[in-house]
Amino acid sequence: MAKDSNIHMPSGMGGLVRYYDEYKSKIEISPKAVIVMIVVVIIIEAFLHARGI
């Protein structure tokens, strides 16, 4: 058996660090807008690839 010592384990979160779960950004983009931007970039890339640029 271990001797009685003055070492105490942290209670509560078990040593885990908690960050803010809900972060509000000043810039919010809807998922539909992101998909539209991705499609536009793919079309531009395909056009430039077809032109040989």
N, C-alpha and C positions, 0 to 999 in steps of 0.2 A: 504494500500500500504506500501511496505517496504521502509525504509529510504535509502537514497543514502549512500552506505558504500564503504570501500576500499577493499572489498573482490572481487577478480577476479577469474573466473574459468579458468582452463588451456585450451588453444586452441590447435587445431591440432588433436592429437590422442585420446583425451577424457580420458586420464589417463591410457590407455592401454600400456603395455610394449611390445616392438617389439624385437624379437630375430632374429637371422640370419635364413632366410628361407632356404638357400642353404648351407648345411654343407658338405664339402668334407672330407671324411675319407681316411686315408692312406691305409686301407684294404677294398677292394671291392670284394664282392662275388656275382656271378651271381645267379639269381633266380633258374636256372636249377641245379646248384651245391647244393643249399640249399635243394631242393626237393630230390636230389640223397642222400644227407647225412641223411635226415630224413628217407627215405626208408631203408637205410642201418642200421640205429639204430633200426627201427621196426623189421627188419629181425633178427638182433642179439638178441633183447629182446625176440622174439618168440622162437628162438632156445634155449636160456637159460631157458625160462619158460618150454619148452618141456623136457629139460634135468633135470628139477627139481632143478636147481641151484638158 
